[in-house]
Each structure stands twice: as structure tokens, then as C-alpha cells.
Amino acid sequence: LRFDDFVQLMSAAFGFVQKCDTVYNNTGHSITTLHSTLIAQSKSFFLRQHEKHVQKLGSILSQEQWKHEKEVQTTFQTLVSQLTDITADDVAAALKRRVDNNQAPLFKHSLEMDAADITPSPQFLQPQDAQPTSLLCVANKGYPVGASVFLLVQLLADYDKYIFTMPFIAVDIIQRLIDLLKLYDSQTSRLILGAAAIETAGLKTITTYHLALAIQCLSFVRTLAPFLCSRYLPLLPPRHAAFVHNLFQKFLKEVQGHRNEFYLKIVNIMKDRLASTP
């Protein structure tokens, strides 16, 4: 079942429940069981999607050749611009009010929006005739990246759509989004620092070029993560917001630690080369 089809189906179901609520409220009864069932179905659908995404990202990473992709299509830059857009406070505030007030939990259908409407603000859209560049930019800083970063960006954009479409399970989705970031970080370290890419991707050896590109990929992820945190926190009540903020902070420390290990590896290689020079 495609995500857009699922949204259409569940929006109709929530609409039906809302109408039932109106009838039952007049009789002094509630239909919380139906609400809970639909929310559980939404969570189950997302978790199945998450499992597929984890497998796909792991597979692509294991085959990554760690070469600089010298043409960054504008599609991916637009997705990054969407993910770093923290100006959509009106949408976040509206969704948060509904969740706080225990109103219909509330596909964006109830806000007269559709899943396909989650697009960047106009100022972030790239011109249709824009030429591909060699760097993927975040916060006006460009990064040379490998092919696996493009898949990661696409998956993050999918999760972004899930979050704004199903805010009633936003915490679950954000947790899995952070899991994706952690997977990218840990697997990059394993494949390059641990040299597992020699076996999984057929690299002859791990060179300083591979180390340097991996650093740039992790730097991109590290720069993007705080924007994701700022984008999603307004959706959450204070207790959950603090929890999610701590998860992001923990991830940032982890990725910074791995980046430091990469830098140390390059420094040691250079020292060894200098020491062996006559």
C-alpha cells in the first residue's frame, strides 16, 4: 500500500470517527476504542515502512564505493531545503493545538491539506532550469558526498512527510528518524574505519580519500540534524520535546566522536608517511 493511498484511506476513517464522535457525544458516550485502533494501525503501517527503509539504507551503504558524486541533482537540494525549513510554525502550531486538545488525531486531512502538500516554502525551491552542482548544501555550506547520502536524504524527506501527516505518532517517527541517522553514522564508521567496505563493496584498500569523503558525509549529517530537531520540536508537548531534544543531542555527540576518529586516522597515516620518508 502506497503512503498516499494509506493517507487517503485513514483520512476517510478518521473522518468517519469524527462524525461518530459528534453523535456519541450527544449521548454522553465516547468511541475511544475506534480512535485507538486507527492510531495503532497508523503506527503499524509506519513501522513496516521503517523496517524496509532500514534494510534499504543498510544495503546501499554496504555497496557504497565512497566516491564523490560530482552532480548533485536539484531534486536532492530541494529536499534538503525542505528539511531545514524551520519557518512552518503555523502548521506545527495548528497540529500541536489539536494534539493538546485531544481533537481528532488527525491526519492533515482535518487541516484541509494532503500528504503531497508537504513541500518546501517557496523561497527554498530551486529554479526548474537550475544546473546540478558538485556539493550538497546545508546552512550555506556545501559538502561533497557519496551516493548513500542521497538515499538518506530521500528517506528523511519521507519521514518528514510522515511526521506532518501523522503528528499523533510523531514521537515514534522522530525516534526512528534518529535511528536512521545513527545507522548511517555507525555503518559509515564500520565500513571505513573498520575497513568492512573492502569485503562488502570490493574496495582494494581504505585510502585517505575514502576517509576524507566519509568525514564530509558525516559532517553533512551532523549539520542537518539540528535543523531537523528545530523543525519537529514545535509539534510536541514539552515533556516529549525534551525527550526528543536529548535524543538529538546524544546523536550529535556520537557523530562528532566518530568524526574525530576519522580525523585521527588521517593524521596517523600522514605521520607514518612522514616517518617513512628518507
N, C-alpha and C positions, 0 to 999 in steps of 0.2 A: 504494500500500500504506500503510495507516494505521500510525502508530507502534506502537500497542498490538498490532496484528497482527504487525508485524515482530518485536517483542519476543517474542511467543509462539513464532513460527517459529524465531528464533535461540536462544531458551532451549532448545527441543527439540533443536536441532542441537548446542548446547554440551553438553547432557546426554548425547547420543549419543557425542560425542567423549570426554567424561569416562569413559564406560564402556569405550570402546575403549582409552583410556589405561591403564585398570586391566588389561585383557587384555594389551596390548603390553608394559607394564612388567614383567609376569611373565616375558616372553620376552627382556627386555633391550633392547627396541626402543622407539622413541617415534614419535608421529604429529604432529610439529610442523607439518608442511605443512597438515594439516587445521585446526589452531589458527590458523595464519597466514591461511589462506583465509577463515575465518569473521570474523576481525578485519578483514581487508581489505574484506569485504562490508559489515560494520557501518560502517566509515569511509565507504565509497562511498555507502551509504544516507544517512548524516548529511550529507555534503557536498551531495547533491542537495537535501535539505531546507534546508540553509543558503542555497543559491542562490535558492530560492523565497522564503525569508524576507527576504533582501537586496532582492530585487525588490519584494516587497510593502511593506517599510518605505520604500523609496525612493519608491514610487508614492504612498503615503499622505502622506509628508512633502511631496511636490510639490504636493499638493492641500490641505494644511493651511491653514486660514483664520486660525490664530493667535488664536482666541477662547478665553476661559476657559470650560472645561466645568464648569458650576456644580453638576452632580450626579455625584459620584464613587461609582459603584456599589460595594457592599461586596465584590463579587467581586474587583475590582482591588485593594482594600486588603488583602484576604486574601492575594492573590498576592504583594504587596509584603512582607507579614509573613512569608510563607514564604521569600522571597529573603533576608530579613535575619535569619532564624533561624540562628544560628551555634552552637546548642546540640546539634545532632545529631552529636556527636562519636563516639557508639557506632557509628553507621552508617559514618561516614567512616573510623574506625579499623579496622573489620572489613574494609572494602573495601581499605584500604591494605595490611593484613596479607596479604590474598590476592594482591594485585599484587606485593608484595615477595617473596612466597614462590613466585611463578610458578605459583600454583594456577590452576585453570580460570578463564579470564579474563573472564568471569564476570559474566554478566548477574546482576542481583539475584535472579533466579530461584534461583540457588545459595545465596542467603541467605534463601530462603523468603519473598521479597517480590515484588510485582508493580509494573509501572510506575505503575499507578493508585494505589499506596500512598504516592507522594511527595506528602504533604500537610503543611500547617503543623502544628507542635506545638499541642496543644490550647489552650495559653494564648494563642495568636495568632489563633485562629479568631474570626471576627466572629459575633455572635448572628444567627440567621436572620431575626429581625424588625428588625435594625438598619436605620436610615434612612440613605439616601445623604447624604454631606456634600459640601461645596464644595471641600475640599482633599484632596490625596493625601499621606499622612503617611509619613515615614521618620525613625526615631530621634526620635519625639515632636515632629517639626516638620512642619507642613503646607505644601504648595506648591500654588498654583493652576496648573493645567496645561492644555495643549491636547489635542485628541483623539489626536494621534500618540503621546503618551506612553502612552496605554492600550494601543495596539498594541505598543509597545516592551516594556511590562511583560509582556504575554501571550507575546511571543517569548522573553523572558528566562526566563519560567517553563517554556517548552518546553525550552530549552537546559538548564535546571536538571534537568529530568527526564531528558534525555539523559545528562548527566554522571553522575548517580547510578545510572542504569541500565546505562551502558556505561563504567565507570571506566577500562577498558583503553585507551580513546582520549580520556581526559579532557583531556589537554593540547591536543589538536586542537580539541576542542569549546570549551574555555575561550578559546583563541586566536580562534575565530570569534565567540564571545560578545563579546569585547573589540572585534572588528571591527564588530559591530553598534553598540556604544556609540560607537565612533569615527565610524561612518557618521551616527548621529543628531547628534553634535556638529558634524561638518563640514558636513552638509547644512543644519542649522539656521543656521549662520553664513553659508553661501552664500545661503540663501533670504531671510534677514532683513538681515544686514549688507551682503550683496551685492545685495539687492533683487531677487533672482531670483523671489521669490514674486509679484511684480507680473505677471510673464509666466506662471508655471506655475499660480498659484492665482487669478489675476484680481484681486488686490488693487489698489486705486486708487493707494495710496501706502503707504510703510512709516512708521508712526506710532510715537511713544514708547510707546503701549500695546503694540504688537507687540514692540518691543524689550524692554519690561519683562516681558512674558509669556514671551518666549524665554529671558530670564535665569532666570526661575523654573523653566522646563523643564530647562535645563542644570544648575541648582542641584540639582534633584531627582536627576538622573543622577549628578552629582558626589557627592552624599551617599550614594547607593545603592552606588556602585562599591566602596568599601572593605569593605562588608558582603559583597559577592559574593566579593571576594578572600579574606576570612577564612573564608568558608563552604567554599571549594574547596581552599585550600592543604593542609588535612589529608589530602586524597585523594592527594597527590602525594609522591613521594620528594624528598629535599632539593634535588637538582640541578634538577629540573623545577619545584619550588616556588619556588626563587629566580628562575628564568626568568619564571614567571607573575607573581610579585610585581613584577618590574621592568616587565613589560608594563602592569600596572595603574598603577604609579607614573608611567610615561610618559604614559598616557592622562589621569591626573588633572592633570598639568602642562598638557597640551594644552587640556583643557576649561576649566581655570582661566584660561589665556591668552585663550581666546575670550570668556569671561565678562567679563574685564577690558576687552576691546574693545567689548563691548556697553555697559558702564558708561561708557566714554569717549565713545561715540557719544551717549548720552543727555546727558552733561554738556555736550558741544559744542553740542547742539541747544538746551539751556537757555541757554547763553551767547549763542548767536546771537539767541535771542528777547529776552533782556535787552538786548542791544546795539541791537536794533531798536526797543525801546520808547522813545517820546519822553520 
